[in-house]
Amino acid sequence: MSMLGDRLSVLSWISLIFLLHLSFTPLVVSQIQLNPDNFFIPVAIRSPYFNSWIGGNAPMSQWPFFWSGQVMAWLGLVRVDGQYFEWFGSWIPTSNTTNSTGAQLTPTRSTFFLQAGPMNFTATFLSPIEPEDPVKQSLPFSYLSFEAVSTDGAGHNVQVYTDISAEWMSSNLSNIVNWNTTQTAGSTFHTIVQQTPHQFSEANDIADDVIVYYAAPSSPGLTSHIGFTNDCREQFASQGFLSNSPTTPGSGVIDNPFVLFAHSLDLGTITQTVSPVVFALGIIRNPSIQYTTPDNQVQNRSPYFVSEGKSIDEIIDSTVNDFSSAAQRADALDKKILNAASAITSNPAYAGLVSIATRLSWGATDLTISLGTDGQWNTSDVKMFMKDVGNSRRVNAVETLYAAFPAFLYVNATYAGYLLAPLLESQDIPSYGQPYAGRDLGGTYPIALGNNEAHQQGVEHSGNMLIMTLAHARISGDGTLINRHYNMLKGWADYLVNNSLTPTNQVNADSERQANLTNLAIKGIVGIKAMAVISQALDKTNDSAHYDSIATTYANQWQTLALSSDLTHIVADYGDDGSWTLAYNLFADRLLQTKLVSDDIYQLATQYYKSLTVSSFANTSFGLPFDSTITTSLANSAWTMFTAAVTTDSIVRDSLITPIWAHASKNPSNPFPLQYRLDNDIVTGKSSPAQGAMLAPLALTIANTTIIIPPPSNQNAGSSSDGSSSHHNSIVGPVVGGVVGGLALILLLILGAFFWRRRSRYRFHKPGSFHNYETSMPTAFLSDTPTTSPTSGTIQPINVALPSKAREEMTQNSQTTLIRSQNSNSSAPSSSYSGTSSGADPNPANASPESPGPIQESLQTDVRGLRAEMENLRRAMLEIHAERLEAPPEYEG
């Protein structure tokens, strides 16, 4: 009886542990009454060409597929007490599959709960989002982890197996691939590469220049093999292990027959796993982007992680062994996003939407750096590129980026700057030639040629760019981009002044062409106001007042023109009382806190949306079209969420959110489409990064910060543009050390000069002495040319490594201090500089009895000058400290 009690006690604890594990995340699919058989769930999404899903009937019994539909074979088997089961993929009969007992979603994970015989299993696909570490964020690896716990408290013999096929390499399955297996002290990994890769090319949306790695941490029970079905799957099913592959390279056609890259791990007899079994899948392209600079130089830009200078062996070892820490960082990000989502609404549909959307937006990007002329990686030149996944091959498509922007602003606004930088840079050149913002950086990702073509979306994209640029500056606090590209932004604002209030011959992001579109007009007006705020941040008060006045006037007129004559709703275009629109571009007014539109308008619009949700316009399952003039009843999840974010009633907000989730989670044929017709479900924008709009309500909760305009010399080689020192080739420490040492030397020289001058002036300040003695010692030491003194000959300049702005200010302030000290002793304000050191009359007889003598006057002047220089030195040190520790990141753009 005692033994039975002990066993039951152990079983109770194990069950408790498992239940706690099940409750790890706040969103459980069963809690939102989701039918998993009709739900496409993201598996691994880490880059534009690493984007896989599962779905359909019994999703864990299906092959994962690329967002566009091609199978990307990935299989999981497990043996329990000699009996094998399939827990992922579609290879063996249904009778041998595990039972699916639930699923969970978070922004970084898709987790599945399974049961096989007397064991419960948890399979988790982790796609890290690493906003605090650009090295890790740019490393396109995804984790698969596997955990087990006994259901009966007894120990069971368990082995785990997983493989991938070369289908991950190309859409052309007749292509030849080369492979090999590498064993290091930390890992064993398979490498697959096309025999004839095509750089910067894709076919059927799949890249033709990837290298695929499938890795597992080194372990005594690990066996790995490259082979065919009977060499891998059947051998594991019958024996529970693999015959390790030779390390010699091999090659073959992708599907003739399918070559498998497999790992197996023998866990022995266990009641539960002590730690997760981990595998890592990586799909790397290097270089990842071909970018044409404004001076027509072609850069083959590489992922940021190359800056560490590690070999692929070192990269994979560190990746697989970083799983525990990566999981903890993912936990923190998941909790941040999901807790914030639950604070917005208790509607579980919203948690589901942000969980999928965060992965889609961040997973559609490549974070890159360039190679400097010195042969070193330039981590101060960081640019991020986004593919218009699900729609086109366009690079940084502005309307897609605008929709996705909340996901970057909320998670880490620094990356929003990385995305804007290449767009701004490529257009801020005379040869661009258009008075408005461009549509994208080109139409053939990953080739970013730039795009200076004329188009009819001038208001749309100029408004988008001004809104995004200010949003980035206000949330990140970094004014680099608004400072660097001010004149271009001002030109776009001027275009909006001429075209926004009554837009004609304009096309919006949804290809609507009618004149006087209210949504388009308010976007342009908010863009003008954004320019006013940008100007104010740069102390350009005249410009700020100019744009502020125009934006306020236009907004007041818009609030009259945009309303129906009965004042019940916002019309789609001025004067069309029978039309209505979801005024999704009011989101920009709320995001930037411009307050151009009165609260009354928001309340009026909200009440009208409430009436629409129960009208004939609403699809009972999938919601409202974004515009009544769209005869195809076209819905757009991004615009619907922007609208929901600015409603003034939580019930109305949730009535807009729920249908988005309904379509995302009950669509049997498409992974989370962006646009869809409510009448027949024809869709576009599968797996689109524009779904980052789902974080729009969260973006409205972010506090703005003071915009800081960094000195131009903040761009230090070896300093990453996120404001942190790079791991290699950093010169920040030596520069700061040199500056501190140089300043100390200057201080000593100034003090020495002061006392030397005291003595010299006592000796020489008398009639006939050297009254034109040079008093601007600090300027001499900071100048670029030597200064000559009548008494000491040539003084060689000391080139202190100060930031240029600090250096200029010290020089200017030193000169100003000298002139002020000279003029302060003049008998009249109109007196000009006399050439004397103090500004006093050279004839002592003209001085009043109460006036200080020349020696005392000179000493007073020196004290004032020394105090001024000490203050200048203090300010310079503070500025250097701010640059070293607190300055926002820099961008090349």
C-alpha positions, 0 to 999 in steps of 0.5 A: 500500500505504501508503494502504491501511495508513493507511486500515486504521489509521484503521478500527481506531481508529474500530472501537476507539472504537465498541467502547469506546462499546458497553462504556459501561455494565456491563449489556448486554442480550445478557449476560443472555440477554434476548430484546428482542422480548418486553421492554418497555423504558422510553424517556422517564419524567420525570413521572406524565404523561410515561411512554413505553415500547417493546416487542414484536417488534423494539421499535425498529420499534414506536411508543412508547406511554404505560404504559397503552397509548396510542400516543405517536408518535415517529419517527426516520429517517436518510439515508446517501448518499441512501438513507433508513432508519427507526431508530425508529417504525413508518412505512415498510416493513421493508426500509427499517429499520435492523438492531438490534444490541443494547441497554443499560439504566442507571438513566437511559438506554435505549440502542440500537445500530443499523446502516444501510448502511455506518454504525453508529448509537447512539440513546440516550434519557436521562431525567435524575434530578437529585437534587442540583438541584431546579430540574433535577429538576423540569424534565420534559425528556428527551433523545434523542441520536444518534451515528454511526460509519462501518463501512468507514473512509470518509466518508458523507453523513448526515442525521438526522430525528425527529418527534413527533405531537400524540398526546402531548397527550391521549387524545382524538384529536379535540381541537383543538391550537394550535401554533407554532415558535420560533427563538432564538439557542440553539434551535428548538422546537415548542410544542403546547397544547390549545385548551381544556385542562382543568386538573388533569384526566386522561382514560385516565391522560393529563393534559389540561393539558400543554404539549409542547415539542420542541426542537433546539439551533441549528445551521447544518444544522438545519431544522424544520417543522410539517406532515403526513406528506408535508410532513415525512417524505416531504420528508426521505426524498427531499431530506434536509432540511425547509422551515422552518416559518413562525413564525406559529401554527397549529391543528388536530385531533390526528388529522385527519390527524396533525400532525407536529412535525419537526426535521432535521439535515444532518451532511455527509460524516462518518466519525463524529459529533464530538458527539451530535446532540441533541433534547429533549422536554418535557411541562410542567404548570404549575401541577402540583398543587392542594393543600389546606393544613391551614387549607383554603387551596387552593394551585395549586403549581408545579414547582420550576424556576419559582423561577428566573424564566426564560422558556420560551425561556431554559429550553429554550435552557439545557436543550438546551445542558446536554446534555453536562453532564446526560449527565456527571451521569447517568453518575455516578449510573448508575455509583453505582447499578450499581457498588453493585448489582454489589457486592451480587450479580454476578447481572446480573438485579439490575442490570437491575431497579435500572436500570428501577426507579429511573426508575419511582420518580423519574419518578412524582413532581412536585416543587413549591413554593408562591407566598408571600403576598409574591408570591415563590416560596417555595423553603423550602416544598418538597413532592413528590407521587407518583401511584400510577401503574399502579394508581390516581389516588391521591396519595402512596398510603402503601403505594406510597410505602413500597415505593418509599422505598428508591429515594429513600433511596439516591439522595438522602434529602432527597427522601424528606422532600419526599414525607412532608411533605404527608402529615404536614402534612395529618394534623397538625390537629385536624380529621383526627380519626383515631387512625392514619395516613391512606391517602393525600392523595386519590384524584384526582391531581393534586388533593391534597385530603387524606384523613381517612376512617376505614379498617381499615389503621391498623396498616399505615399508622401503621407505614409512616409511623413507619418512613419518617419515622425512615428519612428522619431517620436517613439524611438527618440532618434532624430537622425532620419528627420534631420538628415532628410529634412529638405526632402520631407519638406518637399513631400509636405509641400506636395501634400499642401497642394494636393491633400484637401481635395485630392484629384487624379490620385489613387489610394492603396486600395486602387480607388481612383475617385476624386476627394476620397476622405480617407486619402485626404485625411492621411495627407493632412496628418502628413502635413501636420507631421511635417510641422512637428518634425520642423519643431523638433529641429527648431525650424519654427517658421516652417513649423508654424507654416505647416501647422497652420495649413494642417489645422485649416485643412483639418477643420475643412475636412471635418465639414467635407467628410461628413454626410449632410445629416451628420451621421457618418463619414462618407467615402468621398466628399458629397456622396451621402449614400457612401460610407467608409471605415476611416482607417487613416484616422489611426495616424491622427491618434498615433502621432497625437496630432489632435487634428480631428475632434473627439466628436468625429471619432464618437460619431464614426463609432456609432455608425460602425455600430449600426453597420455591424448589424446591417446588411453590409456586414457579413455575419462571419467575416465582418465589414468591407472597408468601403461601401463603394467597393462593389466586390465587398472587399474586406481588409484586415489591416484597415479594419484593425486600424479602424477598431483601434480608434473607436471610442466604444469597446463593444464596437471595437471587439465587433470589428476584431472578432470577424478578422480572427474568424476569417483567419482561423476558419479559412481552410485554404489560405494562411491569414489573408490580408484582403478577401471578398466577403461574397466568395472568399477570393483572397490576396495577401497570404501571410502578408507582413501588413498583418502587423496592423494587428498591433495597432491598438498596442502601438497607441499605448506607447509613450512618445519620447523627446526627439534627440538630434545626434551630432553628425559625428555620432557615426563611428566605425565599429558602432552598431546603429542601434546605439550599442558597440559592435562586438568587433573593431570598435573604436569607441573605447579608444576614442573616449579614452583619447578624448578624456586624456586630451581634455585633461591635457588641455585643462592642464595647459589652460591652467598653466597658461593662466598662471603664465599669463598672470606673470607675463602680464604683470611684467609686460602690461605697461606703456609700450609693452605687448598689448596685442598679446594673444588671449585665445589659447583654447582656440589655438589648441583646437584649431586646424592651423598653428597659432603664432605668439609673439612671445613663444613662437609657433604653438603646434595644434593638439588634434583632440578626437572630439566629436565635430559638433562638440569641437565646433561649439567649443571653438565658437564658444571660446571665440565668443567668450573672448569677444564678450570679455573684450567688449564687456570692458568697453566704455560704450556698447558701440566700441569696436575691438581695439586690439588690446587684450582686455578691450581697455584704452591703451592709454592709462591716463584716460582711465578713471581713478575708480577703474581697475588698472591694466593688470587687475583688469587683465586678471579679471578677464583671464578668470572670466575666460578660464571659467568659460573654458571650464564650462565648455570642457564640462559641456563637451564631456557631458556630450561625449558621455551621452554619445557613448552611453545614451545616444540613439542608434544611427542610420545610413539613409 
